Amino acid sequence: MADIDFPDDLLALERSAWEQIQAGSLTVDTARAVQEAVTAFAAEAKLSRLDVEMALKRVVRHSETEAAT
């Protein structure tokens, strides 16, 4: 899968959700907002929602690991 150029607002939303997950405080509203944003972005970019979600999580959650390789 090619690299996806995610908009800053989608990255920020996923980062916020990831921080909440790590703190054990993820809300339904945040999770829903991320899913809706991912779905909208995937439709607009004509990409699989699953591929978009996986790539977004990889960028946000594993950016330090990928930067080192």
PDB file with one MODEL, atoms N, CA, C and O in Angstrom:
MODEL        1
ATOM      1  N   MET A   1       0.853  -1.178   0.000  1.00  0.00           N
ATOM      2  CA  MET A   1       0.000   0.000   0.000  1.00  0.00           C
ATOM      3  C   MET A   1       0.897   1.239   0.000  1.00  0.00           C
ATOM      4  O   MET A   1       1.860   1.334   0.761  1.00  0.00           O
ATOM      5  N   ALA A   2       0.558   2.164  -0.860  1.00  0.00           N
ATOM      6  CA  ALA A   2       1.327   3.408  -0.948  1.00  0.00           C
ATOM      7  C   ALA A   2       1.099   4.255   0.302  1.00  0.00           C
ATOM      8  O   ALA A   2       0.104   4.101   1.011  1.00  0.00           O
ATOM      9  N   ASP A   3       2.045   5.145   0.546  1.00  0.00           N
ATOM     10  CA  ASP A   3       1.893   6.075   1.668  1.00  0.00           C
ATOM     11  C   ASP A   3       0.679   6.957   1.425  1.00  0.00           C
ATOM     12  O   ASP A   3       0.419   7.386   0.301  1.00  0.00           O
ATOM     13  N   ILE A   4      -0.050   7.218   2.484  1.00  0.00           N
ATOM     14  CA  ILE A   4      -1.240   8.053   2.394  1.00  0.00           C
ATOM     15  C   ILE A   4      -0.914   9.406   3.009  1.00  0.00           C
ATOM     16  O   ILE A   4      -0.325   9.476   4.088  1.00  0.00           O
ATOM     17  N   ASP A   5      -1.287  10.457   2.339  1.00  0.00           N
ATOM     18  CA  ASP A   5      -1.066  11.812   2.828  1.00  0.00           C
ATOM     19  C   ASP A   5      -2.286  12.221   3.657  1.00  0.00           C
ATOM     20  O   ASP A   5      -3.275  12.721   3.122  1.00  0.00           O
ATOM     21  N   PHE A   6      -2.199  12.002   4.961  1.00  0.00           N
ATOM     22  CA  PHE A   6      -3.320  12.296   5.850  1.00  0.00           C
ATOM     23  C   PHE A   6      -3.386  13.784   6.162  1.00  0.00           C
ATOM     24  O   PHE A   6      -2.356  14.431   6.353  1.00  0.00           O
ATOM     25  N   PRO A   7      -4.612  14.329   6.212  1.00  0.00           N
ATOM     26  CA  PRO A   7      -4.746  15.732   6.615  1.00  0.00           C
ATOM     27  C   PRO A   7      -4.407  15.894   8.103  1.00  0.00           C
ATOM     28  O   PRO A   7      -4.574  14.964   8.892  1.00  0.00           O
ATOM     29  N   ASP A   8      -3.940  17.063   8.464  1.00  0.00           N
ATOM     30  CA  ASP A   8      -3.526  17.324   9.843  1.00  0.00           C
ATOM     31  C   ASP A   8      -4.642  17.096  10.854  1.00  0.00           C
ATOM     32  O   ASP A   8      -4.393  16.606  11.955  1.00  0.00           O
ATOM     33  N   ASP A   9      -5.879  17.452  10.483  1.00  0.00           N
ATOM     34  CA  ASP A   9      -6.975  17.285  11.437  1.00  0.00           C
ATOM     35  C   ASP A   9      -7.256  15.819  11.733  1.00  0.00           C
ATOM     36  O   ASP A   9      -7.609  15.477  12.861  1.00  0.00           O
ATOM     37  N   LEU A  10      -7.104  14.948  10.740  1.00  0.00           N
ATOM     38  CA  LEU A  10      -7.312  13.517  10.960  1.00  0.00           C
ATOM     39  C   LEU A  10      -6.196  12.946  11.830  1.00  0.00           C
ATOM     40  O   LEU A  10      -6.453  12.127  12.713  1.00  0.00           O
ATOM     41  N   LEU A  11      -4.970  13.370  11.587  1.00  0.00           N
ATOM     42  CA  LEU A  11      -3.847  12.938  12.421  1.00  0.00           C
ATOM     43  C   LEU A  11      -4.037  13.385  13.866  1.00  0.00           C
ATOM     44  O   LEU A  11      -3.796  12.617  14.797  1.00  0.00           O
ATOM     45  N   ALA A  12      -4.468  14.623  14.045  1.00  0.00           N
ATOM     46  CA  ALA A  12      -4.681  15.144  15.399  1.00  0.00           C
ATOM     47  C   ALA A  12      -5.786  14.382  16.113  1.00  0.00           C
ATOM     48  O   ALA A  12      -5.679  14.100  17.306  1.00  0.00           O
ATOM     49  N   LEU A  13      -6.833  14.052  15.397  1.00  0.00           N
ATOM     50  CA  LEU A  13      -7.937  13.307  15.989  1.00  0.00           C
ATOM     51  C   LEU A  13      -7.476  11.913  16.421  1.00  0.00           C
ATOM     52  O   LEU A  13      -7.818  11.461  17.515  1.00  0.00           O
ATOM     53  N   GLU A  14      -6.716  11.240  15.585  1.00  0.00           N
ATOM     54  CA  GLU A  14      -6.216   9.903  15.938  1.00  0.00           C
ATOM     55  C   GLU A  14      -5.216   9.989  17.090  1.00  0.00           C
ATOM     56  O   GLU A  14      -5.211   9.121  17.963  1.00  0.00           O
ATOM     57  N   ARG A  15      -4.373  11.017  17.106  1.00  0.00           N
ATOM     58  CA  ARG A  15      -3.431  11.188  18.221  1.00  0.00           C
ATOM     59  C   ARG A  15      -4.175  11.376  19.540  1.00  0.00           C
ATOM     60  O   ARG A  15      -3.793  10.818  20.569  1.00  0.00           O
ATOM     61  N   SER A  16      -5.232  12.161  19.492  1.00  0.00           N
ATOM     62  CA  SER A  16      -6.049  12.381  20.683  1.00  0.00           C
ATOM     63  C   SER A  16      -6.672  11.072  21.164  1.00  0.00           C
ATOM     64  O   SER A  16      -6.660  10.774  22.358  1.00  0.00           O
ATOM     65  N   ALA A  17      -7.210  10.305  20.239  1.00  0.00           N
ATOM     66  CA  ALA A  17      -7.804   9.014  20.601  1.00  0.00           C
ATOM     67  C   ALA A  17      -6.748   8.073  21.182  1.00  0.00           C
ATOM     68  O   ALA A  17      -7.011   7.380  22.165  1.00  0.00           O
ATOM     69  N   TRP A  18      -5.570   8.043  20.587  1.00  0.00           N
ATOM     70  CA  TRP A  18      -4.496   7.169  21.058  1.00  0.00           C
ATOM     71  C   TRP A  18      -4.062   7.565  22.481  1.00  0.00           C
ATOM     72  O   TRP A  18      -3.820   6.701  23.324  1.00  0.00           O
ATOM     73  N   GLU A  19      -3.970   8.865  22.733  1.00  0.00           N
ATOM     74  CA  GLU A  19      -3.639   9.330  24.087  1.00  0.00           C
ATOM     75  C   GLU A  19      -4.709   8.908  25.088  1.00  0.00           C
ATOM     76  O   GLU A  19      -4.399   8.493  26.204  1.00  0.00           O
ATOM     77  N   GLN A  20      -5.964   9.017  24.680  1.00  0.00           N
ATOM     78  CA  GLN A  20      -7.058   8.594  25.557  1.00  0.00           C
ATOM     79  C   GLN A  20      -7.025   7.088  25.795  1.00  0.00           C
ATOM     80  O   GLN A  20      -7.272   6.637  26.913  1.00  0.00           O
ATOM     81  N   ILE A  21      -6.727   6.314  24.774  1.00  0.00           N
ATOM     82  CA  ILE A  21      -6.621   4.855  24.928  1.00  0.00           C
ATOM     83  C   ILE A  21      -5.528   4.528  25.940  1.00  0.00           C
ATOM     84  O   ILE A  21      -5.728   3.713  26.840  1.00  0.00           O
ATOM     85  N   GLN A  22      -4.381   5.165  25.787  1.00  0.00           N
ATOM     86  CA  GLN A  22      -3.272   4.891  26.697  1.00  0.00           C
ATOM     87  C   GLN A  22      -3.594   5.285  28.129  1.00  0.00           C
ATOM     88  O   GLN A  22      -3.114   4.655  29.071  1.00  0.00           O
ATOM     89  N   ALA A  23      -4.405   6.322  28.297  1.00  0.00           N
ATOM     90  CA  ALA A  23      -4.785   6.785  29.637  1.00  0.00           C
ATOM     91  C   ALA A  23      -5.997   6.037  30.181  1.00  0.00           C
ATOM     92  O   ALA A  23      -6.388   6.234  31.332  1.00  0.00           O
ATOM     93  N   GLY A  24      -6.589   5.183  29.356  1.00  0.00           N
ATOM     94  CA  GLY A  24      -7.774   4.445  29.782  1.00  0.00           C
ATOM     95  C   GLY A  24      -9.019   5.311  29.848  1.00  0.00           C
ATOM     96  O   GLY A  24      -9.936   5.040  30.624  1.00  0.00           O
ATOM     97  N   SER A  25      -9.046   6.365  29.021  1.00  0.00           N
ATOM     98  CA  SER A  25     -10.163   7.302  29.104  1.00  0.00           C
ATOM     99  C   SER A  25     -10.835   7.570  27.754  1.00  0.00           C
ATOM    100  O   SER A  25     -11.477   8.605  27.577  1.00  0.00           O
ATOM    101  N   LEU A  26     -10.691   6.645  26.807  1.00  0.00           N
ATOM    102  CA  LEU A  26     -11.307   6.843  25.495  1.00  0.00           C
ATOM    103  C   LEU A  26     -12.820   6.912  25.641  1.00  0.00           C
ATOM    104  O   LEU A  26     -13.439   6.066  26.286  1.00  0.00           O
ATOM    105  N   THR A  27     -13.401   7.937  25.030  1.00  0.00           N
ATOM    106  CA  THR A  27     -14.853   8.097  25.088  1.00  0.00           C
ATOM    107  C   THR A  27     -15.482   7.594  23.789  1.00  0.00           C
ATOM    108  O   THR A  27     -14.825   7.503  22.752  1.00  0.00           O
ATOM    109  N   VAL A  28     -16.743   7.278  23.876  1.00  0.00           N
ATOM    110  CA  VAL A  28     -17.484   6.860  22.694  1.00  0.00           C
ATOM    111  C   VAL A  28     -17.489   7.991  21.669  1.00  0.00           C
ATOM    112  O   VAL A  28     -17.361   7.741  20.470  1.00  0.00           O
ATOM    113  N   ASP A  29     -17.632   9.208  22.124  1.00  0.00           N
ATOM    114  CA  ASP A  29     -17.655  10.349  21.208  1.00  0.00           C
ATOM    115  C   ASP A  29     -16.345  10.480  20.428  1.00  0.00           C
ATOM    116  O   ASP A  29     -16.360  10.749  19.227  1.00  0.00           O
ATOM    117  N   THR A  30     -15.236  10.292  21.098  1.00  0.00           N
ATOM    118  CA  THR A  30     -13.945  10.380  20.411  1.00  0.00           C
ATOM    119  C   THR A  30     -13.795   9.237  19.416  1.00  0.00           C
ATOM    120  O   THR A  30     -13.388   9.452  18.274  1.00  0.00           O
ATOM    121  N   ALA A  31     -14.121   8.026  19.847  1.00  0.00           N
ATOM    122  CA  ALA A  31     -14.018   6.867  18.957  1.00  0.00           C
ATOM    123  C   ALA A  31     -14.908   7.044  17.733  1.00  0.00           C
ATOM    124  O   ALA A  31     -14.501   6.735  16.613  1.00  0.00           O
ATOM    125  N   ARG A  32     -16.113   7.537  17.947  1.00  0.00           N
ATOM    126  CA  ARG A  32     -17.042   7.766  16.837  1.00  0.00           C
ATOM    127  C   ARG A  32     -16.499   8.841  15.899  1.00  0.00           C
ATOM    128  O   ARG A  32     -16.586   8.698  14.679  1.00  0.00           O
ATOM    129  N   ALA A  33     -15.948   9.899  16.447  1.00  0.00           N
ATOM    130  CA  ALA A  33     -15.407  10.979  15.623  1.00  0.00           C
ATOM    131  C   ALA A  33     -14.271  10.475  14.735  1.00  0.00           C
ATOM    132  O   ALA A  33     -14.181  10.844  13.564  1.00  0.00           O
ATOM    133  N   VAL A  34     -13.414   9.638  15.294  1.00  0.00           N
ATOM    134  CA  VAL A  34     -12.309   9.078  14.509  1.00  0.00           C
ATOM    135  C   VAL A  34     -12.866   8.204  13.388  1.00  0.00           C
ATOM    136  O   VAL A  34     -12.443   8.332  12.239  1.00  0.00           O
ATOM    137  N   GLN A  35     -13.798   7.326  13.705  1.00  0.00           N
ATOM    138  CA  GLN A  35     -14.357   6.431  12.692  1.00  0.00           C
ATOM    139  C   GLN A  35     -15.062   7.203  11.582  1.00  0.00           C
ATOM    140  O   GLN A  35     -14.926   6.870  10.405  1.00  0.00           O
ATOM    141  N   GLU A  36     -15.809   8.226  11.955  1.00  0.00           N
ATOM    142  CA  GLU A  36     -16.501   9.028  10.945  1.00  0.00           C
ATOM    143  C   GLU A  36     -15.502   9.761  10.056  1.00  0.00           C
ATOM    144  O   GLU A  36     -15.694   9.846   8.843  1.00  0.00           O
ATOM    145  N   ALA A  37     -14.439  10.289  10.654  1.00  0.00           N
ATOM    146  CA  ALA A  37     -13.424  11.001   9.884  1.00  0.00           C
ATOM    147  C   ALA A  37     -12.661  10.057   8.956  1.00  0.00           C
ATOM    148  O   ALA A  37     -12.375  10.402   7.809  1.00  0.00           O
ATOM    149  N   VAL A  38     -12.337   8.878   9.453  1.00  0.00           N
ATOM    150  CA  VAL A  38     -11.646   7.873   8.633  1.00  0.00           C
ATOM    151  C   VAL A  38     -12.528   7.459   7.471  1.00  0.00           C
ATOM    152  O   VAL A  38     -12.063   7.379   6.334  1.00  0.00           O
ATOM    153  N   THR A  39     -13.792   7.198   7.745  1.00  0.00           N
ATOM    154  CA  THR A  39     -14.728   6.781   6.699  1.00  0.00           C
ATOM    155  C   THR A  39     -14.873   7.857   5.632  1.00  0.00           C
ATOM    156  O   THR A  39     -14.849   7.558   4.438  1.00  0.00           O
ATOM    157  N   ALA A  40     -15.023   9.106   6.058  1.00  0.00           N
ATOM    158  CA  ALA A  40     -15.165  10.213   5.108  1.00  0.00           C
ATOM    159  C   ALA A  40     -13.897  10.388   4.271  1.00  0.00           C
ATOM    160  O   ALA A  40     -13.974  10.579   3.058  1.00  0.00           O
ATOM    161  N   PHE A  41     -12.730  10.323   4.921  1.00  0.00           N
ATOM    162  CA  PHE A  41     -11.470  10.481   4.201  1.00  0.00           C
ATOM    163  C   PHE A  41     -11.286   9.355   3.190  1.00  0.00           C
ATOM    164  O   PHE A  41     -10.883   9.599   2.053  1.00  0.00           O
ATOM    165  N   ALA A  42     -11.580   8.120   3.604  1.00  0.00           N
ATOM    166  CA  ALA A  42     -11.433   6.972   2.710  1.00  0.00           C
ATOM    167  C   ALA A  42     -12.339   7.106   1.489  1.00  0.00           C
ATOM    168  O   ALA A  42     -11.920   6.829   0.365  1.00  0.00           O
ATOM    169  N   ALA A  43     -13.567   7.527   1.712  1.00  0.00           N
ATOM    170  CA  ALA A  43     -14.500   7.700   0.592  1.00  0.00           C
ATOM    171  C   ALA A  43     -14.010   8.789  -0.357  1.00  0.00           C
ATOM    172  O   ALA A  43     -14.047   8.621  -1.576  1.00  0.00           O
ATOM    173  N   GLU A  44     -13.557   9.892   0.201  1.00  0.00           N
ATOM    174  CA  GLU A  44     -13.072  11.008  -0.606  1.00  0.00           C
ATOM    175  C   GLU A  44     -11.828  10.623  -1.406  1.00  0.00           C
ATOM    176  O   GLU A  44     -11.674  11.020  -2.561  1.00  0.00           O
ATOM    177  N   ALA A  45     -10.944   9.844  -0.777  1.00  0.00           N
ATOM    178  CA  ALA A  45      -9.697   9.442  -1.426  1.00  0.00           C
ATOM    179  C   ALA A  45      -9.856   8.182  -2.276  1.00  0.00           C
ATOM    180  O   ALA A  45      -8.912   7.738  -2.929  1.00  0.00           O
ATOM    181  N   LYS A  46     -11.067   7.611  -2.260  1.00  0.00           N
ATOM    182  CA  LYS A  46     -11.354   6.370  -2.989  1.00  0.00           C
ATOM    183  C   LYS A  46     -10.416   5.245  -2.567  1.00  0.00           C
ATOM    184  O   LYS A  46      -9.836   4.541  -3.393  1.00  0.00           O
ATOM    185  N   LEU A  47     -10.289   5.099  -1.230  1.00  0.00           N
ATOM    186  CA  LEU A  47      -9.461   4.055  -0.638  1.00  0.00           C
ATOM    187  C   LEU A  47     -10.320   3.195   0.279  1.00  0.00           C
ATOM    188  O   LEU A  47     -11.402   3.603   0.700  1.00  0.00           O
ATOM    189  N   SER A  48      -9.834   2.025   0.574  1.00  0.00           N
ATOM    190  CA  SER A  48     -10.512   1.156   1.528  1.00  0.00           C
ATOM    191  C   SER A  48     -10.469   1.788   2.919  1.00  0.00           C
ATOM    192  O   SER A  48      -9.417   2.245   3.365  1.00  0.00           O
ATOM    193  N   ARG A  49     -11.604   1.814   3.595  1.00  0.00           N
ATOM    194  CA  ARG A  49     -11.647   2.368   4.944  1.00  0.00           C
ATOM    195  C   ARG A  49     -10.693   1.610   5.849  1.00  0.00           C
ATOM    196  O   ARG A  49     -10.003   2.216   6.668  1.00  0.00           O
ATOM    197  N   LEU A  50     -10.647   0.300   5.711  1.00  0.00           N
ATOM    198  CA  LEU A  50      -9.759  -0.509   6.544  1.00  0.00           C
ATOM    199  C   LEU A  50      -8.295  -0.154   6.288  1.00  0.00           C
ATOM    200  O   LEU A  50      -7.513  -0.026   7.231  1.00  0.00           O
ATOM    201  N   ASP A  51      -7.925   0.005   5.025  1.00  0.00           N
ATOM    202  CA  ASP A  51      -6.543   0.377   4.698  1.00  0.00           C
ATOM    203  C   ASP A  51      -6.193   1.743   5.282  1.00  0.00           C
ATOM    204  O   ASP A  51      -5.097   1.945   5.805  1.00  0.00           O
ATOM    205  N   VAL A  52      -7.129   2.667   5.185  1.00  0.00           N
ATOM    206  CA  VAL A  52      -6.905   4.009   5.741  1.00  0.00           C
ATOM    207  C   VAL A  52      -6.733   3.924   7.250  1.00  0.00           C
ATOM    208  O   VAL A  52      -5.805   4.511   7.808  1.00  0.00           O
ATOM    209  N   GLU A  53      -7.619   3.200   7.907  1.00  0.00           N
ATOM    210  CA  GLU A  53      -7.544   3.087   9.372  1.00  0.00           C
ATOM    211  C   GLU A  53      -6.236   2.446   9.813  1.00  0.00           C
ATOM    212  O   GLU A  53      -5.592   2.924  10.747  1.00  0.00           O
ATOM    213  N   MET A  54      -5.844   1.375   9.151  1.00  0.00           N
ATOM    214  CA  MET A  54      -4.601   0.692   9.522  1.00  0.00           C
ATOM    215  C   MET A  54      -3.394   1.597   9.315  1.00  0.00           C
ATOM    216  O   MET A  54      -2.507   1.651  10.166  1.00  0.00           O
ATOM    217  N   ALA A  55      -3.355   2.304   8.197  1.00  0.00           N
ATOM    218  CA  ALA A  55      -2.227   3.189   7.911  1.00  0.00           C
ATOM    219  C   ALA A  55      -2.186   4.358   8.889  1.00  0.00           C
ATOM    220  O   ALA A  55      -1.113   4.759   9.338  1.00  0.00           O
ATOM    221  N   LEU A  56      -3.344   4.898   9.215  1.00  0.00           N
ATOM    222  CA  LEU A  56      -3.411   6.004  10.167  1.00  0.00           C
ATOM    223  C   LEU A  56      -2.896   5.577  11.532  1.00  0.00           C
ATOM    224  O   LEU A  56      -2.114   6.293  12.156  1.00  0.00           O
ATOM    225  N   LYS A  57      -3.330   4.417  11.993  1.00  0.00           N
ATOM    226  CA  LYS A  57      -2.861   3.917  13.294  1.00  0.00           C
ATOM    227  C   LYS A  57      -1.356   3.671  13.254  1.00  0.00           C
ATOM    228  O   LYS A  57      -0.652   3.958  14.222  1.00  0.00           O
ATOM    229  N   ARG A  58      -0.866   3.146  12.147  1.00  0.00           N
ATOM    230  CA  ARG A  58       0.572   2.888  12.027  1.00  0.00           C
ATOM    231  C   ARG A  58       1.353   4.198  12.124  1.00  0.00           C
ATOM    232  O   ARG A  58       2.369   4.270  12.816  1.00  0.00           O
ATOM    233  N   VAL A  59       0.881   5.227  11.433  1.00  0.00           N
ATOM    234  CA  VAL A  59       1.565   6.531  11.444  1.00  0.00           C
ATOM    235  C   VAL A  59       1.563   7.121  12.855  1.00  0.00           C
ATOM    236  O   VAL A  59       2.592   7.603  13.330  1.00  0.00           O
ATOM    237  N   VAL A  60       0.420   7.082  13.516  1.00  0.00           N
ATOM    238  CA  VAL A  60       0.303   7.719  14.833  1.00  0.00           C
ATOM    239  C   VAL A  60       0.957   6.883  15.929  1.00  0.00           C
ATOM    240  O   VAL A  60       1.678   7.419  16.770  1.00  0.00           O
ATOM    241  N   ARG A  61       0.714   5.599  15.926  1.00  0.00           N
ATOM    242  CA  ARG A  61       1.156   4.756  17.038  1.00  0.00           C
ATOM    243  C   ARG A  61       2.573   4.233  16.903  1.00  0.00           C
ATOM    244  O   ARG A  61       3.190   3.856  17.899  1.00  0.00           O
ATOM    245  N   HIS A  62       3.091   4.205  15.700  1.00  0.00           N
ATOM    246  CA  HIS A  62       4.406   3.599  15.495  1.00  0.00           C
ATOM    247  C   HIS A  62       5.358   4.519  14.751  1.00  0.00           C
ATOM    248  O   HIS A  62       6.308   4.044  14.129  1.00  0.00           O
ATOM    249  N   SER A  63       5.128   5.805  14.799  1.00  0.00           N
ATOM    250  CA  SER A  63       5.973   6.732  14.051  1.00  0.00           C
ATOM    251  C   SER A  63       7.424   6.713  14.511  1.00  0.00           C
ATOM    252  O   SER A  63       8.339   6.859  13.701  1.00  0.00           O
ATOM    253  N   GLU A  64       7.634   6.531  15.821  1.00  0.00           N
ATOM    254  CA  GLU A  64       9.007   6.495  16.332  1.00  0.00           C
ATOM    255  C   GLU A  64       9.729   5.253  15.815  1.00  0.00           C
ATOM    256  O   GLU A  64      10.908   5.320  15.469  1.00  0.00           O
ATOM    257  N   THR A  65       9.033   4.130  15.761  1.00  0.00           N
ATOM    258  CA  THR A  65       9.631   2.882  15.303  1.00  0.00           C
ATOM    259  C   THR A  65       9.998   2.982  13.834  1.00  0.00           C
ATOM    260  O   THR A  65      11.095   2.583  13.445  1.00  0.00           O
ATOM    261  N   GLU A  66       9.095   3.508  13.008  1.00  0.00           N
ATOM    262  CA  GLU A  66       9.350   3.612  11.578  1.00  0.00           C
ATOM    263  C   GLU A  66      10.422   4.652  11.277  1.00  0.00           C
ATOM    264  O   GLU A  66      11.168   4.499  10.310  1.00  0.00           O
ATOM    265  N   ALA A  67      10.512   5.692  12.076  1.00  0.00           N
ATOM    266  CA  ALA A  67      11.539   6.719  11.848  1.00  0.00           C
ATOM    267  C   ALA A  67      12.933   6.153  12.089  1.00  0.00           C
ATOM    268  O   ALA A  67      13.905   6.597  11.478  1.00  0.00           O
ATOM    269  N   ALA A  68      13.026   5.175  12.978  1.00  0.00           N
ATOM    270  CA  ALA A  68      14.318   4.588  13.314  1.00  0.00           C
ATOM    271  C   ALA A  68      14.794   3.609  12.257  1.00  0.00           C
ATOM    272  O   ALA A  68      15.984   3.301  12.199  1.00  0.00           O
ATOM    273  N   THR A  69      13.879   3.107  11.409  1.00  0.00           N
ATOM    274  CA  THR A  69      14.271   2.117  10.402  1.00  0.00           C
ATOM    275  C   THR A  69      14.613   2.736   9.092  1.00  0.00           C
ATOM    276  O   THR A  69      14.961   2.029   8.147  1.00  0.00           O
TER     277      THR A  69
ENDMDL
END
